[in-house]
């Protein structure tokens, strides 16, 4: 079983139309009795300039892009392909703020 730690960035198979893309794990680790799902915020290079996009740099990103809080998704953990690294606390906080704005929390 893959360890989908909160704050980690993984390459994730988002399905046929959404491609394979880097995603930030937003959810906590599930317990054994929980569904084996993770909630992610995908990174995209299709920057629109919205208030829900977060530009976070990390050494493991090969190209530009942003995390888009409007694309929050929950996927099965088996769709995680490869761990790229972890966001620092500043980057994680920025993405969390954007998700809260998008969801009205």
Backbone as a chain_set.jsonl record, in Angstrom:
{"seq": "XXXXXXXXXXXXXXXXXXXXXXXXXXXXXXXXXXXXXXXXXXXXXXXXXXXXXXXXXXXXXXXXXXXXXXXXXXXXXXXXXXXXXXXXXXXXXXXXXXXXXXXXX", "coords": {"N": [[0.85, -1.188, 0.0], [0.554, 2.186, -0.841], [1.967, 5.033, 0.747], [0.211, 7.669, 1.276], [0.849, 10.421, 2.312], [-0.321, 13.396, 3.842], [0.339, 16.469, 2.29], [2.258, 15.523, 0.617], [3.456, 15.283, -2.753], [2.356, 13.655, -5.559], [2.607, 11.824, -8.654], [-0.313, 11.317, -10.374], [-2.774, 9.255, -11.794], [-5.297, 10.685, -13.315], [-7.416, 9.836, -14.777], [-8.909, 9.182, -18.027], [-9.419, 11.624, -19.491], [-8.233, 13.618, -17.977], [-5.547, 13.107, -17.715], [-2.195, 12.146, -16.611], [-0.925, 13.66, -13.823], [0.928, 15.885, -11.616], [-0.073, 15.894, -8.224], [-1.183, 17.311, -5.178], [-1.438, 15.804, -2.061], [-4.18, 16.15, -0.067], [-5.793, 15.068, 1.865], [-6.001, 13.197, 4.994], [-4.174, 10.289, 6.186], [-5.855, 7.22, 5.61], [-7.571, 5.081, 7.964], [-7.408, 1.513, 8.66], [-10.078, 0.533, 8.42], [-11.276, 2.373, 6.791], [-12.272, 3.695, 3.531], [-10.074, 3.29, 0.765], [-9.076, 5.887, -0.255], [-7.928, 9.052, -1.562], [-7.809, 12.571, -1.259], [-7.073, 15.07, -3.524], [-5.242, 17.898, -4.862], [-4.873, 18.943, -8.015], [-2.014, 19.797, -10.066], [-1.565, 22.12, -12.62], [-0.59, 23.196, -15.899], [-2.051, 24.86, -17.374], [-2.6, 27.766, -16.861], [-4.899, 30.063, -15.596], [-5.122, 32.328, -14.134], [-6.791, 32.689, -11.928], [-8.204, 33.365, -8.66], [-8.053, 31.071, -7.251], [-5.905, 29.603, -7.911], [-2.667, 28.45, -7.119], [0.62, 29.293, -7.027], [3.259, 27.428, -6.463], [6.55, 26.718, -5.841], [8.894, 24.056, -6.249], [11.673, 21.87, -6.033], [11.228, 19.52, -7.451], [9.444, 19.982, -9.497], [9.287, 20.066, -12.94], [8.462, 21.909, -14.798], [6.69, 25.055, -15.206], [3.64, 25.991, -13.485], [0.552, 25.661, -11.63], [-1.185, 24.9, -8.562], [-4.523, 24.014, -8.646], [-7.239, 24.881, -6.935], [-9.879, 24.673, -7.661], [-10.141, 22.269, -8.85], [-10.23, 20.185, -7.055], [-10.18, 16.787, -6.161], [-11.245, 13.414, -5.457], [-9.668, 10.357, -5.387], [-9.036, 6.859, -6.006], [-6.548, 5.222, -4.086], [-4.909, 3.535, -5.53], [-4.424, 4.817, -7.877], [-2.264, 6.424, -7.545], [0.909, 7.018, -8.733], [3.729, 7.669, -8.55], [5.723, 9.004, -6.004], [6.698, 12.353, -5.766], [7.736, 14.259, -4.034], [7.687, 16.45, -1.136], [5.648, 19.212, -0.162], [6.652, 22.312, 1.297], [5.803, 23.837, 4.488], [4.846, 26.419, 4.054], [4.016, 26.43, 1.354], [2.05, 24.433, 1.484], [0.204, 25.641, 3.235], [-0.629, 27.79, 1.649], [-1.976, 26.481, -0.454], [-4.001, 25.223, 1.035], [-5.395, 27.512, 1.943], [-6.438, 28.476, -0.498], [-8.142, 26.353, -1.184], [-9.963, 26.493, 0.926], [-11.119, 29.007, 0.344], [-12.328, 28.402, -2.137], [-14.192, 26.439, -1.375], [-15.673, 27.793, 0.463], [-15.146, 27.73, 3.203]], "CA": [[0.0, 0.0, 0.0], [1.31, 3.43, -0.921], [1.753, 5.933, 1.87], [-0.219, 8.956, 0.728], [0.906, 11.391, 3.405], [-0.797, 14.759, 3.601], [1.43, 17.37, 1.955], [3.119, 14.912, -0.405], [3.065, 15.467, -4.154], [2.455, 12.406, -6.306], [2.05, 11.716, -9.995], [-1.585, 10.621, -10.197], [-3.58, 9.006, -12.986], [-6.577, 11.353, -13.067], [-8.435, 9.312, -15.684], [-8.619, 9.332, -19.456], [-9.427, 12.999, -20.001], [-7.453, 14.526, -17.139], [-4.135, 12.753, -17.843], [-1.376, 11.913, -15.425], [-0.388, 14.966, -13.429], [1.303, 16.011, -10.209], [-1.172, 16.279, -7.339], [-0.893, 17.45, -3.761], [-2.346, 15.046, -1.197], [-4.823, 17.061, 0.875], [-6.47, 14.299, 2.915], [-5.188, 12.48, 5.981], [-4.064, 8.856, 5.924], [-7.036, 6.472, 6.062], [-7.409, 3.955, 8.876], [-7.682, 0.253, 7.956], [-11.503, 0.323, 8.144], [-11.73, 3.42, 5.867], [-12.071, 3.484, 2.099], [-8.693, 3.588, 0.379], [-9.206, 7.045, -1.131], [-7.186, 10.255, -1.206], [-8.284, 13.799, -1.875], [-5.903, 15.722, -4.098], [-5.352, 19.144, -5.618], [-3.992, 18.764, -9.166], [-1.177, 20.867, -10.588], [-1.824, 22.292, -14.039], [0.179, 24.22, -16.601], [-3.047, 25.726, -18.025], [-2.827, 28.825, -15.873], [-5.965, 30.98, -15.969], [-4.997, 33.558, -13.348], [-7.889, 32.832, -10.977], [-7.813, 33.489, -7.247], [-7.987, 29.727, -6.679], [-4.658, 28.987, -8.362], [-1.558, 28.713, -6.2], [1.931, 29.055, -7.616], [4.185, 26.923, -5.448], [7.718, 26.127, -6.494], [9.599, 22.976, -5.558], [12.743, 21.369, -6.892], [10.816, 18.359, -8.225], [8.6, 20.38, -10.633], [10.134, 20.282, -14.109], [7.976, 23.058, -15.559], [5.8, 25.947, -14.473], [2.285, 25.525, -13.256], [-0.097, 26.051, -10.384], [-2.184, 24.006, -7.995], [-5.836, 24.614, -8.902], [-8.183, 24.465, -5.9], [-11.172, 24.392, -8.268], [-10.123, 20.911, -9.385], [-10.097, 19.207, -5.972], [-10.778, 15.508, -6.553], [-10.955, 12.255, -4.625], [-9.353, 9.231, -6.256], [-8.567, 5.645, -5.335], [-5.117, 5.288, -3.83], [-4.19, 2.771, -6.553], [-4.09, 5.726, -8.985], [-0.999, 7.089, -7.256], [1.937, 6.358, -9.528], [5.075, 7.855, -7.999], [5.881, 10.157, -5.113], [7.689, 13.304, -6.263], [8.35, 14.958, -2.91], [6.773, 17.067, -0.18], [5.604, 20.676, -0.116], [6.99, 22.878, 2.603], [4.615, 24.287, 5.221], [4.334, 27.652, 3.43], [3.281, 26.023, 0.159], [0.852, 23.704, 1.914], [-0.737, 26.625, 3.786], [-1.177, 28.569, 0.53], [-2.968, 25.637, -1.135], [-5.139, 25.084, 1.956], [-6.162, 28.771, 1.897], [-7.18, 28.516, -1.763], [-9.231, 25.362, -1.102], [-10.984, 27.067, 1.825], [-11.836, 30.051, -0.409], [-13.154, 27.754, -3.148], [-15.285, 25.712, -0.736], [-16.396, 28.687, 1.363], [-14.949, 27.264, 4.584]], "C": [[0.888, 1.24, 0.0], [0.987, 4.302, 0.282], [1.474, 7.335, 1.343], [-0.297, 9.996, 1.84], [0.416, 12.759, 2.968], [0.404, 15.669, 3.354], [2.403, 16.805, 0.937], [2.568, 15.218, -1.792], [3.37, 14.169, -4.888], [2.067, 12.634, -7.753], [0.821, 10.836, -9.853], [-2.26, 10.454, -11.554], [-4.973, 9.546, -12.7], [-7.687, 10.863, -13.997], [-8.12, 9.687, -17.12], [-8.516, 10.778, -19.914], [-8.536, 13.94, -19.22], [-5.961, 14.212, -17.125], [-3.482, 12.358, -16.517], [-0.746, 13.244, -15.071], [0.038, 14.959, -11.975], [0.1, 16.479, -9.39], [-0.671, 16.343, -5.906], [-1.912, 16.653, -2.972], [-2.865, 15.992, -0.118], [-5.416, 16.315, 2.066], [-5.468, 13.647, 3.866], [-5.101, 11.013, 5.581], [-5.315, 8.133, 6.417], [-6.649, 5.392, 7.075], [-7.768, 2.668, 8.124], [-9.157, 0.041, 7.604], [-12.066, 1.352, 7.147], [-11.579, 2.973, 4.412], [-10.645, 3.913, 1.744], [-8.721, 4.685, -0.699], [-8.299, 8.164, -0.646], [-7.818, 11.441, -1.924], [-7.062, 14.608, -2.277], [-6.269, 17.064, -4.728], [-4.366, 19.022, -6.777], [-3.185, 20.025, -9.494], [-1.411, 20.92, -12.096], [-0.898, 23.353, -14.63], [-0.746, 25.144, -17.389], [-3.47, 26.806, -17.042], [-3.854, 29.817, -16.401], [-5.885, 32.309, -15.215], [-6.119, 33.766, -12.352], [-7.354, 32.937, -9.552], [-7.696, 32.136, -6.55], [-6.75, 28.952, -7.137], [-3.517, 29.407, -7.441], [-0.253, 28.318, -6.879], [2.894, 28.685, -6.499], [5.362, 26.297, -6.184], [8.307, 25.037, -5.603], [10.61, 22.399, -6.54], [12.309, 20.214, -7.798], [9.839, 18.686, -9.348], [9.5, 20.727, -11.8], [9.708, 21.504, -14.911], [7.066, 23.906, -14.681], [4.427, 25.344, -14.297], [1.786, 25.989, -11.909], [-0.939, 24.897, -9.864], [-3.523, 24.713, -8.126], [-6.864, 24.057, -7.921], [-9.577, 24.187, -6.473], [-11.244, 22.975, -8.833], [-9.92, 19.857, -8.305], [-10.837, 17.93, -6.367], [-10.419, 14.444, -5.522], [-10.788, 11.066, -5.554], [-8.951, 8.032, -5.4], [-7.049, 5.707, -5.203], [-4.297, 4.507, -4.857], [-3.823, 3.638, -7.76], [-2.813, 6.533, -8.746], [0.109, 6.319, -7.954], [3.31, 6.45, -8.87], [5.119, 9.114, -7.16], [6.994, 11.049, -5.648], [8.437, 14.0, -5.134], [7.28, 15.539, -2.006], [6.809, 18.581, -0.334], [6.048, 21.143, 1.254], [5.722, 23.448, 3.235], [4.014, 25.557, 4.62], [3.508, 27.323, 2.192], [1.991, 25.31, 0.495], [-0.201, 24.675, 2.435], [-1.388, 27.444, 2.668], [-2.236, 27.769, -0.227], [-4.203, 25.454, -0.256], [-6.006, 26.343, 1.957], [-7.001, 28.858, 0.63], [-8.351, 27.536, -1.746], [-10.337, 25.885, -0.184], [-11.795, 28.156, 1.105], [-12.804, 29.411, -1.404], [-14.373, 27.083, -2.524], [-16.102, 26.565, 0.225], [-16.287, 28.258, 2.816], [-14.317, 28.333, 5.44]], "O": [[1.856, 1.323, 0.756], [-0.141, 4.302, 0.774], [2.392, 8.084, 1.01], [-1.385, 10.396, 2.254], [0.706, 13.216, 1.863], [1.372, 15.646, 4.114], [3.276, 17.52, 0.445], [1.363, 15.39, -1.973], [4.488, 13.656, -4.845], [1.285, 13.536, -8.053], [0.891, 9.745, -9.286], [-2.311, 11.386, -12.357], [-5.738, 8.949, -11.942], [-8.783, 11.424, -13.998], [-7.172, 10.426, -17.387], [-7.598, 11.118, -20.661], [-8.12, 14.969, -19.752], [-5.181, 14.986, -16.57], [-4.128, 12.256, -15.474], [-0.111, 13.884, -15.909], [-0.426, 14.134, -11.188], [-0.649, 17.357, -9.819], [0.154, 15.534, -5.48], [-3.116, 16.802, -3.181], [-2.088, 16.562, 0.647], [-5.527, 16.875, 3.157], [-4.272, 13.559, 3.587], [-5.866, 10.549, 4.736], [-5.788, 8.401, 7.521], [-5.538, 4.862, 7.042], [-8.375, 2.734, 7.055], [-9.454, -0.576, 6.581], [-13.208, 1.218, 6.707], [-10.866, 2.018, 4.104], [-10.089, 4.811, 2.376], [-8.433, 4.444, -1.871], [-7.943, 8.223, 0.531], [-8.296, 11.321, -3.052], [-6.14, 14.807, -1.487], [-7.421, 17.327, -5.072], [-3.155, 18.999, -6.556], [-3.615, 21.149, -9.236], [-1.45, 19.886, -12.764], [-0.481, 24.285, -13.943], [-0.283, 26.105, -18.004], [-4.559, 26.758, -16.47], [-3.712, 30.349, -17.502], [-6.507, 33.294, -15.613], [-6.385, 34.902, -11.96], [-6.191, 32.631, -9.286], [-7.287, 32.065, -5.391], [-6.575, 27.785, -6.787], [-3.418, 30.566, -7.039], [-0.052, 27.163, -7.253], [3.289, 29.529, -5.695], [5.177, 25.443, -7.051], [8.226, 25.096, -4.376], [10.401, 22.447, -7.752], [12.958, 19.955, -8.812], [9.433, 17.788, -10.086], [10.378, 21.581, -11.679], [10.522, 22.077, -15.635], [6.72, 23.523, -13.563], [4.099, 24.315, -14.889], [2.509, 26.629, -11.146], [-1.355, 24.025, -10.626], [-3.648, 25.882, -7.76], [-7.307, 22.916, -8.05], [-10.38, 23.523, -5.818], [-12.314, 22.534, -9.253], [-9.481, 18.746, -8.604], [-11.97, 17.979, -6.845], [-9.422, 14.559, -4.809], [-11.642, 10.794, -6.397], [-8.578, 8.172, -4.236], [-6.356, 6.185, -6.1], [-3.112, 4.786, -5.036], [-2.998, 3.234, -8.579], [-2.34, 7.238, -9.637], [0.232, 5.106, -7.784], [3.975, 5.436, -8.659], [4.611, 10.161, -7.561], [8.092, 10.578, -5.945], [9.626, 14.297, -5.257], [6.11, 15.169, -2.095], [7.859, 19.164, -0.601], [5.846, 20.453, 2.253], [4.683, 23.529, 2.58], [2.8, 25.748, 4.673], [2.424, 27.875, 2.002], [0.958, 25.55, -0.13], [-1.379, 24.54, 2.106], [-2.577, 27.756, 2.743], [-3.276, 28.313, -0.6], [-5.329, 25.524, -0.749], [-7.232, 26.243, 1.97], [-8.158, 29.273, 0.683], [-9.432, 27.855, -2.24], [-11.52, 25.733, -0.49], [-13.016, 28.216, 1.246], [-13.959, 29.825, -1.506], [-15.469, 27.149, -3.081], [-17.118, 26.107, 0.748], [-17.241, 28.408, 3.58], [-14.08, 28.113, 6.628]]}, "num_chains": 1, "name": "protein.A"}
